[in-house]
Amino acid sequence: MIKANTFHVEDYVYSAKITSDLVLGKDFRFQTTGGYESPIHTITGKKFEYYYLDLGLRKSILKKKGSLYLKFADAFNNMERERTNTSSKDIISHHTSKAITRRVLLSFTYKFNKVASF
């Protein structure tokens, strides 16, 4: 006969994301986006929190029908995708995984038949 084990983990998990948009003169905007996710307790251990900050600059062009956007994602290179501690009767494990999250992106947007407010 197989005896079943029941595990119970009670925890609060939360996350936050904030975005700001600062107008710099007539044709420029400075944009920031930051995020945070709380630690999570699991049956066997803990997944640690992570956070990031993206910085961007947008320039209106072509009589406000287009824009160029330069973004620095994870500007401070501190977003670890997974950092966990796992423990049981026979093993203790510490694991860190880091994806390539720091990058530079350049995008172009064009609005047909519509003039943007910026």
RAKA-V799656 format. One record per pair of residues at least 24 apart in sequence whose ideal C-beta (glycine too) atoms are under 6 Angstrom apart, sorted by the first residue. I is the first residue (numbers start at 1). J is the second residue. If there is no record, write none. Layout:
I;J
I;J
This chain:
7;43
9;41
9;43
11;41
13;38
13;40
14;38
27;59
27;60
28;59
29;58
30;57
31;56
44;86
44;88
45;84
45;85
45;86
45;87
46;85
47;84
48;83
50;79
50;80
52;79
60;118
64;115
64;116
65;111
66;110
67;109
68;108
69;107
70;106
71;105
72;104
73;103
74;101
74;102
77;102
